[in-house]
Amino acid sequence: MKDRTVELEELWKKIYTLILQRNLSQNELLISCREKGYDISQPDLSKLFNGRTSLNLYQYMAFCDVLGLNAFGISERCRYGGMINLHNTALAVEPRQDVFKGFFGTYRCFFISTDKYGDKIHKAELTFKSSSDERYCEAVLELPLLDEWDSSGNVKKKLYSGQLVIASTIGTGWCILEGENVPELSVLAFRHRSFVIKDVQCRMALALTTSSGSNKTPTCHKAFIVRDKNFEICDLKEIEPYLRFFWRDQDILITKKKMEELFSGAAGEETARLLKNAFEDARLESYYEINEDRLLRANRGIGRKDIAAAFAHVLGAMELPHILQIVDDDDERTFELLNAWRKQKENQDSVSGSQET
């Protein structure tokens, strides 16, 4: 068992990191503590921030209350390492294990908005690192909120922390994240393989989370994780379609109008040539566009059971499978597109440099 003074020092490091991440000044923290009914003086707070005194239990409880943290939960995490207790030894958690080689570092994480009525691309920062006690792989994600600013003019952020768990025997990794200022758990699952010499450059992940917007619901979406710090939303042009769900070994349905646009070169002559070679003489099928709201509006007064049964038959006739997957093509093709982007950028930089000289 750790000495309580040592444990409180470790807890203060975690709390101090959160205070910095949320851009809270000492005065703002003090005011928030007093609003919650805690009697903490400015001199005591200054000494704590300057390292001239140690955190005490009363201050710890006050800061957890202000920051929206579970005081018992953060203490247990600090004491035992990791945010969850795992019993299966095939699940790797310790950073020194070989399966974590190549995964440590900071990535950019891109995904399409989970708001039902939005399709904006979000960019978050995801970091994997060894915990301070080297007992688990810590994960931290910062998500800037689009069009939201605090009183100081800084972009607001949603903060998540947790850990990375890997099962190399089944080739899967899970990044389990807990919201720091929202009651939310999210999981990013991705394909794992061992990296001995090089670092991981990119991965496509499947995220299980809660949607944004006013009507929050359990949501599943894809996310593109890339190590390159220069990769921006504007560089996602060819990779963005892989953030949308599609099903291999199943026909992809595209309207005749959109396919003719692709045949005519809307996405480039090379793409048009490849598509024409394969699909120009493809057999056209007719499909119905089924909308649940339309079914409800056209049958007002009909019992909910009958509506549910009718829609169940529609779903049963739908030509889509019942699972969503991340497969090797997701990683391999996005990696090829990432390499093509890097080469193009290197050529542009080379041309720009020669012009300057």
C-alpha positions as CSV (number, residue, x, y, z in Angstrom):
1,M,0.0,0.0,0.0
2,K,1.3,3.4,-0.9
3,D,2.0,6.1,1.7
4,R,-0.9,8.6,1.8
5,T,1.4,11.6,1.1
6,V,2.8,9.9,-2.0
7,E,-0.7,9.0,-3.2
8,L,-2.0,12.6,-2.7
9,E,1.0,13.9,-4.6
10,E,0.1,11.6,-7.6
11,L,-3.5,12.8,-7.3
12,W,-2.4,16.4,-7.4
13,K,-0.5,15.8,-10.6
14,K,-3.6,14.4,-12.2
15,I,-5.8,17.3,-11.0
16,Y,-3.2,19.9,-11.8
17,T,-3.0,18.6,-15.4
18,L,-6.8,18.8,-15.7
19,I,-6.8,22.4,-14.4
20,L,-4.2,23.4,-17.1
21,Q,-6.2,21.5,-19.8
22,R,-9.3,23.5,-19.0
23,N,-7.4,26.8,-18.9
24,L,-8.6,27.5,-15.3
25,S,-6.8,30.3,-13.5
26,Q,-6.2,30.2,-9.7
27,N,-8.8,32.9,-9.2
28,E,-11.4,31.0,-11.3
29,L,-10.7,27.8,-9.4
30,L,-11.0,29.6,-6.0
31,I,-14.3,31.2,-7.0
32,S,-15.7,27.8,-8.1
33,C,-14.6,26.2,-4.9
34,R,-16.3,28.9,-2.8
35,E,-19.5,28.6,-4.9
36,K,-19.5,24.9,-4.0
37,G,-19.2,25.8,-0.3
38,Y,-15.5,25.0,0.2
39,D,-13.4,27.3,2.4
40,I,-10.0,27.5,0.6
41,S,-7.9,30.6,0.9
42,Q,-5.9,32.3,-1.9
43,P,-2.6,31.9,0.0
44,D,-3.1,28.2,0.5
45,L,-4.0,27.8,-3.2
46,S,-0.9,29.7,-4.3
47,K,1.4,27.6,-2.1
48,L,-0.2,24.5,-3.6
49,F,0.4,25.7,-7.2
50,N,3.9,26.8,-6.4
51,G,4.8,23.4,-4.9
52,R,5.4,24.8,-1.4
53,T,2.8,22.7,0.2
54,S,1.1,19.4,-0.5
55,L,-2.5,18.6,-1.4
56,N,-4.7,17.7,1.6
57,L,-7.9,15.6,1.6
58,Y,-10.2,18.6,2.0
59,Q,-8.7,20.3,-1.1
60,Y,-8.8,17.1,-3.0
61,M,-12.5,16.7,-2.4
62,A,-13.1,20.3,-3.3
63,F,-11.2,20.1,-6.6
64,C,-12.9,16.8,-7.6
65,D,-16.3,18.5,-6.9
66,V,-15.4,21.6,-9.0
67,L,-14.0,19.5,-11.8
68,G,-16.8,17.0,-11.9
69,L,-14.6,14.1,-11.0
70,N,-15.5,11.0,-9.0
71,A,-13.2,11.4,-6.0
72,F,-13.2,7.6,-5.2
73,G,-12.8,6.7,-8.9
74,I,-9.7,8.9,-9.5
75,S,-8.2,7.6,-6.2
76,E,-8.7,4.0,-7.2
77,R,-7.3,4.6,-10.6
78,C,-4.2,6.2,-9.1
79,R,-3.7,3.4,-6.6
80,Y,-4.3,0.3,-8.8
81,G,-3.4,1.6,-12.2
82,G,-5.7,1.8,-15.2
83,M,-9.4,2.6,-15.3
84,I,-10.7,-1.0,-15.3
85,N,-9.7,-4.2,-13.6
86,L,-9.0,-7.0,-16.1
87,H,-8.6,-10.6,-15.2
88,N,-7.7,-12.3,-18.6
89,T,-3.9,-12.2,-18.9
90,A,-4.1,-12.3,-22.7
91,L,-5.3,-8.6,-22.4
92,A,-2.1,-6.5,-22.4
93,V,-2.1,-3.4,-20.3
94,E,1.4,-2.7,-19.2
95,P,3.4,-0.3,-21.4
96,R,6.6,-2.4,-21.3
97,Q,4.9,-5.3,-23.1
98,D,6.0,-5.7,-26.8
99,V,2.5,-5.3,-28.2
100,F,2.6,-1.6,-27.3
101,K,5.8,-0.9,-29.4
102,G,5.1,1.6,-32.1
103,F,1.8,2.8,-30.6
104,F,3.0,5.5,-28.2
105,G,2.8,9.1,-29.3
106,T,0.3,11.8,-30.3
107,Y,-2.2,11.3,-33.2
108,R,-4.8,13.3,-35.0
109,C,-8.3,11.7,-34.9
110,F,-10.8,12.6,-37.6
111,F,-14.5,11.6,-37.7
112,I,-17.8,12.9,-39.2
113,S,-20.1,14.7,-36.7
114,T,-22.4,12.3,-34.8
115,D,-25.1,14.9,-34.8
116,K,-28.1,13.5,-36.7
117,Y,-28.4,16.8,-38.7
118,G,-24.7,17.6,-39.2
119,D,-21.9,16.2,-41.4
120,K,-19.0,18.4,-40.4
121,I,-15.6,16.8,-39.9
122,H,-14.1,16.9,-36.4
123,K,-10.4,16.8,-35.5
124,A,-9.3,15.6,-32.1
125,E,-5.9,15.0,-30.6
126,L,-5.3,11.5,-29.2
127,T,-2.2,10.6,-27.1
128,F,-1.0,7.2,-26.0
129,K,1.7,7.2,-23.3
130,S,2.9,5.2,-20.3
131,S,1.2,6.1,-17.0
132,S,3.4,7.8,-14.4
133,D,3.7,4.5,-12.5
134,E,4.3,2.6,-15.7
135,R,1.4,0.2,-14.9
136,Y,-0.8,0.9,-17.8
137,C,-1.0,2.7,-21.2
138,E,-2.7,6.0,-20.6
139,A,-5.0,7.5,-23.3
140,V,-5.9,11.2,-23.5
141,L,-8.2,12.7,-26.1
142,E,-8.9,16.4,-26.6
143,L,-11.9,17.4,-28.8
144,P,-12.2,21.1,-29.7
145,L,-15.9,22.0,-30.0
146,L,-16.8,23.6,-33.3
147,D,-18.1,27.2,-32.9
148,E,-18.0,27.2,-29.1
149,W,-15.7,29.6,-27.1
150,D,-15.2,30.4,-23.4
151,S,-15.2,33.8,-21.8
152,S,-11.5,34.3,-22.7
153,G,-12.1,33.6,-26.4
154,N,-10.5,30.2,-26.4
155,V,-12.2,27.3,-28.2
156,K,-14.0,25.0,-25.7
157,K,-12.8,21.4,-25.5
158,K,-14.3,18.1,-24.4
159,L,-11.7,16.1,-22.5
160,Y,-11.5,12.3,-22.2
161,S,-8.9,10.1,-20.4
162,G,-8.6,6.4,-20.1
163,Q,-6.3,3.6,-21.3
164,L,-5.3,1.4,-24.2
165,V,-5.8,-2.3,-23.9
166,I,-4.5,-4.8,-26.6
167,A,-5.1,-8.4,-27.3
168,S,-2.5,-9.4,-29.9
169,T,-3.9,-13.0,-30.0
170,I,-7.0,-11.7,-31.7
171,G,-5.4,-8.7,-33.4
172,T,-7.5,-6.0,-31.7
173,G,-6.9,-2.9,-29.6
174,W,-9.4,-1.0,-27.5
175,C,-9.0,2.6,-26.4
176,I,-11.4,3.1,-23.5
177,L,-12.2,6.7,-22.7
178,E,-14.1,8.4,-19.8
179,G,-15.4,12.0,-20.2
180,E,-13.7,14.3,-17.8
181,N,-16.6,16.9,-17.8
182,V,-19.4,14.8,-19.2
183,P,-20.8,11.5,-17.9
184,E,-19.8,9.5,-20.9
185,L,-17.8,6.4,-21.9
186,S,-16.4,5.9,-25.4
187,V,-14.5,3.0,-27.0
188,L,-12.3,3.1,-30.0
189,A,-11.6,-0.4,-31.4
190,F,-9.0,-1.0,-34.2
191,R,-7.0,-3.7,-35.8
192,H,-3.7,-4.5,-34.1
193,R,-0.5,-5.8,-35.4
194,S,3.0,-5.8,-34.0
195,F,5.5,-3.0,-35.0
196,V,9.1,-3.8,-34.2
197,I,11.1,-1.1,-36.1
198,K,8.6,1.5,-37.4
199,D,5.8,3.3,-35.6
200,V,2.1,3.1,-36.4
201,Q,1.3,5.7,-39.0
202,C,-2.5,5.4,-39.2
203,R,-5.4,3.3,-38.2
204,M,-9.1,3.2,-39.0
205,A,-11.1,2.7,-35.8
206,L,-14.7,1.8,-34.9
207,A,-16.1,4.1,-32.2
208,L,-18.9,3.3,-29.8
209,T,-20.0,6.5,-28.2
210,T,-22.9,8.9,-27.6
211,S,-24.1,11.3,-30.3
212,S,-23.7,15.0,-30.1
213,G,-26.6,17.4,-30.4
214,S,-29.7,17.8,-28.2
215,N,-31.1,14.3,-28.8
216,K,-28.3,12.1,-27.5
217,T,-28.4,8.4,-28.4
218,P,-25.9,5.5,-28.4
219,T,-23.9,5.9,-31.7
220,C,-21.4,4.0,-33.7
221,H,-19.1,5.7,-36.2
222,K,-15.7,5.3,-37.9
223,A,-12.6,7.4,-37.1
224,F,-9.3,7.9,-38.9
225,I,-6.3,8.1,-36.6
226,V,-3.1,9.5,-38.1
227,R,0.3,10.2,-36.6
228,D,1.4,13.0,-39.0
229,K,1.0,16.3,-37.2
230,N,0.7,18.2,-40.5
231,F,-2.4,16.3,-41.7
232,E,-5.4,18.5,-41.6
233,I,-9.1,18.2,-42.4
234,C,-8.5,19.7,-45.8
235,D,-6.2,16.7,-46.6
236,L,-9.0,14.2,-46.1
237,K,-10.5,14.5,-49.5
238,E,-9.8,11.0,-50.7
239,I,-9.8,9.3,-47.2
240,E,-13.1,10.9,-46.0
241,P,-15.3,8.4,-47.9
242,Y,-13.7,5.6,-45.9
243,L,-15.2,7.2,-42.8
244,R,-18.6,6.2,-44.1
245,F,-20.0,2.7,-43.6
246,F,-20.1,0.3,-46.5
247,W,-20.2,-3.4,-46.8
248,R,-17.7,-5.6,-48.6
249,D,-19.1,-8.6,-50.6
250,Q,-22.3,-6.5,-50.9
251,D,-23.4,-4.3,-53.8
252,I,-23.0,-0.6,-53.1
253,L,-26.1,1.3,-54.2
254,I,-25.5,4.6,-56.1
255,T,-28.1,6.7,-57.9
256,K,-27.8,6.7,-61.7
257,K,-27.3,10.4,-61.7
258,K,-24.3,10.3,-59.3
259,M,-22.7,7.3,-61.2
260,E,-23.0,9.2,-64.5
261,E,-21.2,12.1,-62.8
262,L,-18.3,9.8,-61.9
263,F,-18.3,8.4,-65.4
264,S,-18.0,11.9,-66.8
265,G,-14.9,12.7,-64.8
266,A,-16.2,14.5,-61.7
267,A,-13.6,12.7,-59.6
268,G,-10.9,12.7,-62.2
269,E,-10.2,11.0,-65.5
270,E,-8.4,8.0,-64.1
271,T,-11.2,7.2,-61.7
272,A,-13.7,7.6,-64.5
273,R,-11.7,5.2,-66.7
274,L,-11.5,2.6,-63.9
275,L,-15.2,2.8,-63.2
276,K,-16.2,2.6,-66.8
277,N,-14.1,-0.5,-67.4
278,A,-15.9,-2.3,-64.6
279,F,-19.5,-0.8,-64.5
280,E,-20.4,1.0,-67.7
281,D,-22.4,-2.0,-68.9
282,A,-23.7,-3.0,-65.4
283,R,-27.3,-4.0,-65.2
284,L,-29.5,-1.3,-63.6
285,E,-31.9,-2.2,-60.9
286,S,-34.9,-0.3,-59.6
287,Y,-35.1,0.4,-55.8
288,Y,-37.6,2.0,-53.5
289,E,-36.6,4.8,-51.1
290,I,-38.1,3.8,-47.8
291,N,-38.5,6.4,-45.1
292,E,-39.9,5.6,-41.6
293,D,-41.4,9.0,-41.1
294,R,-43.3,8.7,-44.4
295,L,-44.7,5.3,-43.2
296,L,-45.9,6.9,-40.0
297,R,-47.5,10.0,-41.6
298,A,-49.3,7.9,-44.2
299,N,-50.8,5.6,-41.6
300,R,-51.9,7.9,-38.8
301,G,-54.1,6.2,-36.2
302,I,-52.7,2.7,-37.0
303,G,-51.5,0.8,-33.9
304,R,-47.8,0.9,-33.0
305,K,-47.6,-2.9,-33.1
306,D,-48.8,-2.9,-36.7
307,I,-46.3,-0.2,-37.7
308,A,-43.5,-2.0,-36.0
309,A,-44.4,-5.2,-37.7
310,A,-44.5,-3.6,-41.2
311,F,-41.2,-1.9,-40.7
312,A,-39.6,-5.1,-39.5
313,H,-40.6,-6.7,-42.8
314,V,-39.0,-3.7,-44.6
315,L,-35.8,-4.2,-42.7
316,G,-35.8,-7.9,-43.4
317,A,-36.0,-7.2,-47.1
318,M,-33.2,-4.6,-47.0
319,E,-30.1,-5.6,-48.9
320,L,-27.6,-4.8,-46.1
321,P,-25.7,-7.1,-43.6
322,H,-26.2,-7.1,-39.9
323,I,-22.6,-6.2,-38.8
324,L,-20.2,-3.3,-39.1
325,Q,-16.5,-4.2,-39.4
326,I,-13.0,-2.7,-39.6
327,V,-11.0,-4.9,-42.0
328,D,-7.5,-4.9,-43.4
329,D,-8.6,-3.0,-46.5
330,D,-9.6,0.0,-44.3
331,D,-6.1,0.3,-42.9
332,E,-4.2,-0.7,-46.1
333,R,-6.1,1.6,-48.5
334,T,-6.0,4.7,-46.2
335,F,-2.3,4.0,-45.6
336,E,-1.7,4.1,-49.4
337,L,-3.7,7.4,-49.7
338,L,-1.7,8.8,-46.7
339,N,1.6,7.9,-48.4
340,A,0.4,9.5,-51.7
341,W,-0.5,12.7,-49.8
342,R,3.0,12.8,-48.2
343,K,4.7,12.4,-51.6
344,Q,2.6,15.1,-53.1
345,K,3.4,17.4,-50.1
346,E,7.1,16.7,-50.4
347,N,7.0,17.5,-54.1
348,Q,5.2,20.8,-53.4
349,D,7.7,21.7,-50.7
350,S,10.6,20.9,-53.1
351,V,9.1,23.1,-55.8
352,S,8.5,25.9,-53.4
353,G,12.1,25.6,-52.0
354,S,13.6,25.8,-55.5
355,Q,11.6,28.8,-56.4
356,E,12.7,30.7,-53.3
357,T,16.4,30.0,-54.1
